[in-house]
Amino acid sequence: MPEVSTTGLVAALDIGGTKTIAALVTASGEVVGRHSAPTPGRSGAAAVLDTAAGLVEKLRADAPGVVRALGVGSAGVIDSGSGLVLSATDVLTGWTGTDLRGDLGRRLGVPVTVVNDVHAHALGEARHGVAAGYDTVLYVAVGTGVGASFVLGDTVLAGAHSAAGHAGHQPSAYAGTLPCTCGGRGHLEAIAAGPALTAEYVRRTGRPVADLRAVAALAAGGDETARDVVRLGGTAVGSAVGGLVNVLDPAAVVIGGGVTGLGEPWWRALRDAVPAETLPGLAGVPVLASTLGPDAPLLGAASLAWKVS
């Protein structure tokens, strides 16, 4: 553990469907301690909270007396004002209705702020990552789903129902009538998310593949169908981003998530599609690759914790 400043530290939690990560973070955005554990998502909310609080206690044992507040980025639709989980997928059983701010505050005895994990990621990139210095940032995450966040100054646009950012559930011409995970049809997530691209390759070839990494390997090996699917995914995301740029007029766009690992052909398709959709005056908005990786949601959650410390 590096020497701790007399101003102390805040703790940050990133609670995901498979892993929970806790970190100690300085005011300048330096991670100086970290612990992680599998998220016991199928065991219920109490087990997830036990795991999260336990990780923070380990951090406090590493740096006694210096943790001033806790910032939490969590999966699910989060009411950041109350800290309640308004809804969540079945990956976290019983997560809906959990009082994250109240429960963790009582357990740990520090002020707690709570935000959706995609919003936390966006704040991290806007404060300390590739978009540092921009006042307005559109962040889009493309992974097992497609999510987004819009950063304005020192906060994020949560929406009237705390549901802003569901970019994957806007209509996409590239999705046709494909079923979406939300129950609708023809949404961006149905053609651009990782599982959707894997399914598209299977539909086109009739050959089963394990996952998106297998599709990427086939594309790298010269499989033209796999290459087409990769380009399709990038084009679909880029088209949607171009539309969002027209609506929000951000100073910069940041793209993150596991699907970005498909490499240059995916990125080229995305970057070609964005200006094809934007108004002429917005064609120059920079489209940047996320740089902070798994630290981004921790740094974003920590930036909110510093505001209440």
Buried (B, 14 or more C-beta within 10 A) or exposed (E): EEEBEEEBBBBBBBBBBEBBBBBBBBBEBBBBBBBBBEBBBEBBBEBBBBBBBBBBBBBBEBBEEBBBBBBBBBBBBBBBEBBBBBEBBEBBBBBBEBBBBBBBBEBBEBBBBBBBBBBBBBBBBBBBBBBBEBEBBBBBBBBBBBBBBBBEEEBBBBEEEBBBBBBBBBBBEBBEEBEBBEEBEBBBBBBBBBBBBBBBBBEEBEEEBEEBBBBBEBBBEEBEBBBBBBBBBBBBBBBBBBBBBEEBBBBBBBBBBBBBEBEEBBBBBBBBBBBEBBEEEBEEBEBBEBBBEBBBBBBBBBBBBBEBB
